[in-house]
Amino acid sequence: MPKGIPLTEEDQHRRRHEIFDAAVHLFLAKGFSETSLREIAAAAGVGKSTLYDYFPTKDDILVSMVVETITDLTDEAQEIVRRPLPAFDRLRAIMQLNLESVLANREFYLKLSFDVQRLGLESQKRIQTARHAYQDLIRQLIEEGVNEGSFRPVNSLLVARLLLAALTPTVFTSRPTGTPQEMLDEVFDMFLKGIHN
């Protein structure tokens, strides 16, 4: 687009995603630390000054990757919450959705999780806000299940956290006891039925 002609909102959104996609590709191929902003700009076909307009730092790109992944997952989970089904079925559907998201983003988690953990406080707060919104969606669904009599009274936030934490070993394990799907099904059954005989 010629200089001097302002980009439409749609053009800005498209350009942001072009930069974002180029950065993700480079981060996964070369590593976060080894990738420069100059390389990202070149891969996205923009100048460095344009890149800075959208993402002032590499950290901003990484934070956006994480937040966007969580936000997309939350939006899809919200669709499930709205279904006219018992809380049990909706919770299982959300856990299935979450498993599919982790599997689809497995390479990202494996290669970039350390880089995400070393981000600064403000970046961590942005990620935490997105995570909390997702946790709260699950917590509210568990509370709905308690109120309808599907679940016994529990600490709903703790259960939401434990369910989410249980997804990690179904995908990232050196000692699988089945496919990720089989392990998720077993974890879900144990959560809902307990291991008390």
Secondary structure, DSSP 8 states (H G I E B T S, - for coil): --TTS---HHHHHHHHHHHHHHHHHHHHHH-TTT--HHHHHHHHT--HHHHHHH-SSHHHHHHHHHHHHHHHHHHHHHHHHTSSS-HHHHHHHHHHHHHHHHHHTHHHHHHHHHHHHTS-HHHHHHHHHHHHHHHHHHHHHHHHHHHTTSS-S--HHHHHHHHHHHHHHHHS-SS-SS-HHHHHHHHHHHHHH-S--
